[in-house]
């Protein structure tokens, strides 16, 4: 085991604590340096002699001046207060530091955006191969990150036509993927009274689908389609998300709306798993208002989450939306 004199102060918890306390005293009371007793009390030393050995070690490495009360090395720059997507990305728990570093790049662009792997790798200062590995973790449903923190969608633009045997077909060129930051929180299935309104809500979603032609669908077919939508609503998918997915379909005039709706629902990759709440909803509190389960004060309620005022501990005063969303 290495002796203390051979260990850099930055790797010694006691040396680091002493240096930080001395620096803080120099900022707060420059005309009154701390005594040995104060330093011992601040860093938890019962033996003043042991504390003095750490002071001598700091002097030896040039962290403190010979007077043992003046910090020679400049204090590390304080981290800026991050807001919005960057603030969210910096506080996602359980990520490897490099994964967090990679996540900060799309977060710097906003909750939604468009980003290529090459641009991403350059901005993160990572090799492209390393970036792809951390992107796969962020994209989720792996052992390291079971729920995705970012959703990617391929994006194409029409750039011309291919004359294949005089049957001019559009030619599309793939662009950088579009992305949406996700919270990593899955919506829980609906329970109890919430299930009672699902059939009515499913019919409302059906009415908002632009290509669903009621004139071409029997009454039984309409009810069948509503039940198909109701399955996803009961599983926790919000109505607005289902409506957006169905309206994004390429075919605007299907011959059989009922069959086409089933095909779209069955083949949509996003509908294979549970609904993941967007990061913007989690961070900014863009959710419906409810009441705290414990004290009945107003609280923000995410889909499938129990609303609480302030996380694990209920507060007497209503907390902010961001605190409530960490519950």
Secondary structure, DSSP 4 states (H G I P E B T S, - for coil): ---GGGS-GGG-HHHHHHHHHHHHHHHH-TTSPPPHHHHHHHHT-S-HHHHHHHHHHHHHTTSB-TTSS-B-SPPPPPPPPP-HHHHHHHT-TT--HHHHHHHHHHHTT-SEEEE-HHHHHHHHT--HHHHHHHHHHHH--SSS-SS-SEEEEEEEEEEEEE-STT--EEEEEEEEEEEEEEEEEEPPPP-GGGGGGHHHHHHHHHHT-TT--GGGS-HHHHHHHHHHHHHHHHTT--HHHHHHHHHT-S-SS-S-HHHHHHHHHHH-GGGGSPPEEEHHHHHHT-SEEEE-TTT--EEEE-TT----SSTTS--SSPPPHHHHHT-
